[in-house]
Structures are given as C-alpha cells and as structure tokens.
Amino acid sequence: MSGEAWVRPQGVLDPERHAALIANRESIARDAGIPVHLLWQKLPALVAGE
C-alpha cells in the first residue's frame, strides 16, 4: 500500500481500504491466529472534548 494515511481527517477509515479489510478478515484472522470475531469491537461513544 501507499504511504497515504488510513484515517481521513474526520476519523473515518478510507472506504476502499475498509472494504479490503472486511473482504479479507478471515484470512487476516487466520494469519494472526485469532478468531474472526476479535477483529472488530464496538467502540464506546465519544464524550465532549474528545
């Protein structure tokens, strides 16, 4: 991949890179030796000032 940032200024992952990660999540999890469900976790809501 290029040296471009993964996160846009608004804090959202580049949609194309996100799609690639989602499409390859089983392979990524297998390579990492972890269950697929551990690749994603709901983040807590931001509080004012964050």
N, CA, C and O atoms as a printed pandas DataFrame, in Angstrom:
     atom_number atom_name residue_name chain_id  residue_number  x_coord  y_coord  z_coord
0              1         N          MET        A               1    0.836   -1.189    0.000
1              2        CA          MET        A               1    0.000    0.000    0.000
2              3         C          MET        A               1    0.874    1.242    0.000
3              4         O          MET        A               1    2.053    1.209    0.352
4              5         N          SER        A               2    0.261    2.316   -0.400
5              6        CA          SER        A               2    0.993    3.576   -0.459
6              7         C          SER        A               2    1.197    4.149    0.931
7              8         O          SER        A               2    0.725    3.581    1.916
8              9         N          GLY        A               3    1.893    5.265    1.013
9             10        CA          GLY        A               3    2.147    5.903    2.291
10            11         C          GLY        A               3    1.021    6.804    2.750
11            12         O          GLY        A               3    1.200    7.601    3.671
12            13         N          GLU        A               4   -0.150    6.687    2.116
13            14        CA          GLU        A               4   -1.284    7.522    2.495
14            15         C          GLU        A               4   -1.815    7.133    3.871
15            16         O          GLU        A               4   -1.687    5.989    4.306
16            17         N          ALA        A               5   -2.407    8.103    4.534
17            18        CA          ALA        A               5   -2.998    7.848    5.851
18            19         C          ALA        A               5   -4.193    6.912    5.726
19            20         O          ALA        A               5   -4.941    6.967    4.750
20            21         N          TRP        A               6   -4.361    6.055    6.725
21            22        CA          TRP        A               6   -5.509    5.152    6.751
22            23         C          TRP        A               6   -6.764    5.858    7.223
23            24         O          TRP        A               6   -7.879    5.441    6.906
24            25         N          VAL        A               7   -6.582    6.915    7.974
25            26        CA          VAL        A               7   -7.731    7.599    8.566
26            27         C          VAL        A               7   -7.853    8.988    7.959
27            28         O          VAL        A               7   -6.883    9.744    7.901
28            29         N          ARG        A               8   -9.035    9.305    7.519
29            30        CA          ARG        A               8   -9.294   10.629    6.978
30            31         C          ARG        A               8   -9.403   11.617    8.134
31            32         O          ARG        A               8   -9.568   11.209    9.283
32            33         N          PRO        A               9   -9.311   12.917    7.838
33            34        CA          PRO        A               9   -9.383   13.910    8.919
34            35         C          PRO        A               9  -10.638   13.797    9.788
35            36         O          PRO        A               9  -10.612   14.173   10.960
36            37         N          GLN        A              10  -11.724   13.289    9.232
37            38        CA          GLN        A              10  -12.956   13.141   10.006
38            39         C          GLN        A              10  -12.906   11.912   10.912
39            40         O          GLN        A              10  -13.842   11.674   11.676
40            41         N          GLY        A              11  -11.828   11.128   10.839
41            42        CA          GLY        A              11  -11.694    9.955   11.685
42            43         C          GLY        A              11  -12.285    8.692   11.094
43            44         O          GLY        A              11  -12.405    7.685   11.793
44            45         N          VAL        A              12  -12.658    8.721    9.814
45            46        CA          VAL        A              12  -13.267    7.556    9.172
46            47         C          VAL        A              12  -12.217    6.862    8.316
47            48         O          VAL        A              12  -11.509    7.512    7.547
48            49         N          LEU        A              13  -12.116    5.551    8.447
49            50        CA          LEU        A              13  -11.199    4.769    7.636
50            51         C          LEU        A              13  -11.556    4.948    6.169
51            52         O          LEU        A              13  -12.737    5.000    5.824
52            53         N          ASP        A              14  -10.573    5.042    5.316
53            54        CA          ASP        A              14  -10.800    5.148    3.876
54            55         C          ASP        A              14  -11.741    4.016    3.468
55            56         O          ASP        A              14  -11.437    2.851    3.724
56            57         N          PRO        A              15  -12.874    4.329    2.842
57            58        CA          PRO        A              15  -13.858    3.292    2.494
58            59         C          PRO        A              15  -13.283    2.150    1.643
59            60         O          PRO        A              15  -13.679    0.998    1.824
60            61         N          GLU        A              16  -12.372    2.441    0.735
61            62        CA          GLU        A              16  -11.790    1.389   -0.093
62            63         C          GLU        A              16  -10.917    0.452    0.739
63            64         O          GLU        A              16  -10.959   -0.765    0.559
64            65         N          ARG        A              17  -10.141    1.012    1.634
65            66        CA          ARG        A              17   -9.291    0.180    2.489
66            67         C          ARG        A              17  -10.140   -0.603    3.492
67            68         O          ARG        A              17   -9.835   -1.754    3.806
68            69         N          HIS        A              18  -11.192    0.019    3.984
69            70        CA          HIS        A              18  -12.101   -0.676    4.892
70            71         C          HIS        A              18  -12.716   -1.874    4.186
71            72         O          HIS        A              18  -12.775   -2.968    4.748
72            73         N          ALA        A              19  -13.176   -1.672    2.955
73            74        CA          ALA        A              19  -13.773   -2.770    2.191
74            75         C          ALA        A              19  -12.772   -3.902    1.992
75            76         O          ALA        A              19  -13.136   -5.076    2.069
76            77         N          ALA        A              20  -11.513   -3.554    1.735
77            78        CA          ALA        A              20  -10.485   -4.586    1.559
78            79         C          ALA        A              20  -10.259   -5.359    2.851
79            80         O          ALA        A              20  -10.099   -6.579    2.823
80            81         N          LEU        A              21  -10.246   -4.661    3.982
81            82        CA          LEU        A              21  -10.078   -5.340    5.270
82            83         C          LEU        A              21  -11.242   -6.277    5.552
83            84         O          LEU        A              21  -11.044   -7.412    5.986
84            85         N          ILE        A              22  -12.458   -5.796    5.304
85            86        CA          ILE        A              22  -13.647   -6.619    5.540
86            87         C          ILE        A              22  -13.633   -7.846    4.639
87            88         O          ILE        A              22  -13.936   -8.952    5.085
88            89         N          ALA        A              23  -13.282   -7.652    3.379
89            90        CA          ALA        A              23  -13.260   -8.763    2.429
90            91         C          ALA        A              23  -12.225   -9.821    2.808
91            92         O          ALA        A              23  -12.393  -10.997    2.488
92            93         N          ASN        A              24  -11.162   -9.407    3.484
93            94        CA          ASN        A              24  -10.073  -10.325    3.833
94            95         C          ASN        A              24  -10.008  -10.670    5.313
95            96         O          ASN        A              24   -8.994  -11.187    5.782
96            97         N          ARG        A              25  -11.064  -10.393    6.049
97            98        CA          ARG        A              25  -10.984  -10.561    7.504
98            99         C          ARG        A              25  -10.723  -12.004    7.927
99           100         O          ARG        A              25  -10.030  -12.230    8.919
100          101         N          GLU        A              26  -11.252  -12.972    7.211
101          102        CA          GLU        A              26  -10.999  -14.364    7.591
102          103         C          GLU        A              26   -9.525  -14.716    7.408
103          104         O          GLU        A              26   -8.929  -15.386    8.251
104          105         N          SER        A              27   -8.953  -14.265    6.316
105          106        CA          SER        A              27   -7.536  -14.514    6.064
106          107         C          SER        A              27   -6.661  -13.775    7.074
107          108         O          SER        A              27   -5.675  -14.322    7.568
108          109         N          ILE        A              28   -7.025  -12.534    7.376
109          110        CA          ILE        A              28   -6.272  -11.741    8.346
110          111         C          ILE        A              28   -6.306  -12.420    9.717
111          112         O          ILE        A              28   -5.279  -12.528   10.387
112          113         N          ALA        A              29   -7.482  -12.872   10.126
113          114        CA          ALA        A              29   -7.616  -13.540   11.424
114          115         C          ALA        A              29   -6.812  -14.843   11.448
115          116         O          ALA        A              29   -6.137  -15.147   12.431
116          117         N          ARG        A              30   -6.891  -15.594   10.372
117          118        CA          ARG        A              30   -6.142  -16.861   10.305
118          119         C          ARG        A              30   -4.641  -16.588   10.402
119          120         O          ARG        A              30   -3.930  -17.267   11.143
120          121         N          ASP        A              31   -4.159  -15.591    9.649
121          122        CA          ASP        A              31   -2.730  -15.251    9.696
122          123         C          ASP        A              31   -2.301  -14.798   11.087
123          124         O          ASP        A              31   -1.182  -15.071   11.522
124          125         N          ALA        A              32   -3.207  -14.099   11.783
125          126        CA          ALA        A              32   -2.897  -13.601   13.128
126          127         C          ALA        A              32   -3.110  -14.675   14.198
127          128         O          ALA        A              32   -2.676  -14.519   15.339
128          129         N          GLY        A              33   -3.782  -15.765   13.820
129          130        CA          GLY        A              33   -4.040  -16.838   14.780
130          131         C          GLY        A              33   -5.109  -16.488   15.798
131          132         O          GLY        A              33   -5.060  -16.943   16.941
132          133         N          ILE        A              34   -6.090  -15.668   15.376
133          134        CA          ILE        A              34   -7.168  -15.265   16.282
134          135         C          ILE        A              34   -8.522  -15.529   15.636
135          136         O          ILE        A              34   -8.615  -15.622   14.412
136          137         N          PRO        A              35   -9.578  -15.652   16.448
137          138        CA          PRO        A              35  -10.922  -15.818   15.895
138          139         C          PRO        A              35  -11.341  -14.550   15.148
139          140         O          PRO        A              35  -10.978  -13.439   15.535
140          141         N          VAL        A              36  -12.104  -14.732   14.081
141          142        CA          VAL        A              36  -12.556  -13.603   13.256
142          143         C          VAL        A              36  -13.297  -12.560   14.089
143          144         O          VAL        A              36  -13.141  -11.362   13.853
144          145         N          HIS        A              37  -14.099  -12.994   15.056
145          146        CA          HIS        A              37  -14.905  -12.023   15.811
146          147         C          HIS        A              37  -14.053  -11.060   16.636
147          148         O          HIS        A              37  -14.558  -10.038   17.102
148          149         N          LEU        A              38  -12.769  -11.371   16.824
149          150        CA          LEU        A              38  -11.904  -10.469   17.578
150          151         C          LEU        A              38  -11.326   -9.327   16.730
151          152         O          LEU        A              38  -10.648   -8.445   17.257
152          153         N          LEU        A              39  -11.592   -9.344   15.428
153          154        CA          LEU        A              39  -11.097   -8.270   14.569
154          155         C          LEU        A              39  -11.924   -6.999   14.691
155          156         O          LEU        A              39  -11.458   -5.926   14.307
156          157         N          TRP        A              40  -13.102   -7.095   15.201
157          158        CA          TRP        A              40  -13.966   -5.919   15.306
158          159         C          TRP        A              40  -14.562   -5.855   16.699
159          160         O          TRP        A              40  -14.951   -6.868   17.278
160          161         N          GLN        A              41  -14.622   -4.651   17.216
161          162        CA          GLN        A              41  -15.216   -4.428   18.531
162          163         C          GLN        A              41  -15.874   -3.059   18.519
163          164         O          GLN        A              41  -15.277   -2.085   18.059
164          165         N          LYS        A              42  -17.080   -2.982   19.013
165          166        CA          LYS        A              42  -17.782   -1.706   19.080
166          167         C          LYS        A              42  -17.030   -0.778   20.036
167          168         O          LYS        A              42  -16.703   -1.152   21.162
168          169         N          LEU        A              43  -16.770    0.422   19.564
169          170        CA          LEU        A              43  -16.067    1.399   20.404
170          171         C          LEU        A              43  -17.063    2.187   21.239
171          172         O          LEU        A              43  -18.199    2.398   20.814
172          173         N          PRO        A              44  -16.651    2.621   22.413
173          174        CA          PRO        A              44  -17.552    3.433   23.228
174          175         C          PRO        A              44  -17.786    4.781   22.552
175          176         O          PRO        A              44  -16.960    5.256   21.773
176          177         N          ALA        A              45  -18.912    5.376   22.862
177          178        CA          ALA        A              45  -19.239    6.687   22.312
178          179         C          ALA        A              45  -18.239    7.724   22.816
179          180         O          ALA        A              45  -17.765    7.648   23.949
180          181         N          LEU        A              46  -17.931    8.673   21.974
181          182        CA          LEU        A              46  -17.037    9.747   22.382
182          183         C          LEU        A              46  -17.773   10.691   23.336
183          184         O          LEU        A              46  -18.986   10.878   23.244
184          185         N          VAL        A              47  -17.020   11.265   24.230
185          186        CA          VAL        A              47  -17.594   12.264   25.128
186          187         C          VAL        A              47  -17.123   13.640   24.678
187          188         O          VAL        A              47  -16.138   13.746   23.947
188          189         N          ALA        A              48  -17.796   14.670   25.096
189          190        CA          ALA        A              48  -17.453   16.020   24.693
190          191         C          ALA        A              48  -15.978   16.298   24.951
191          192         O          ALA        A              48  -15.448   15.955   26.008
192          193         N          GLY        A              49  -15.332   16.912   23.996
193          194        CA          GLY        A              49  -13.938   17.261   24.151
194          195         C          GLY        A              49  -12.964   16.242   23.579
195          196         O          GLY        A              49  -11.762   16.505   23.550
196          197         N          GLU        A              50  -13.437   15.104   23.128
197          198        CA          GLU        A              50  -12.541   14.087   22.560
198          199         C          GLU        A              50  -12.437   14.266   21.070
199          200         O          GLU        A              50  -11.730   13.509   20.405
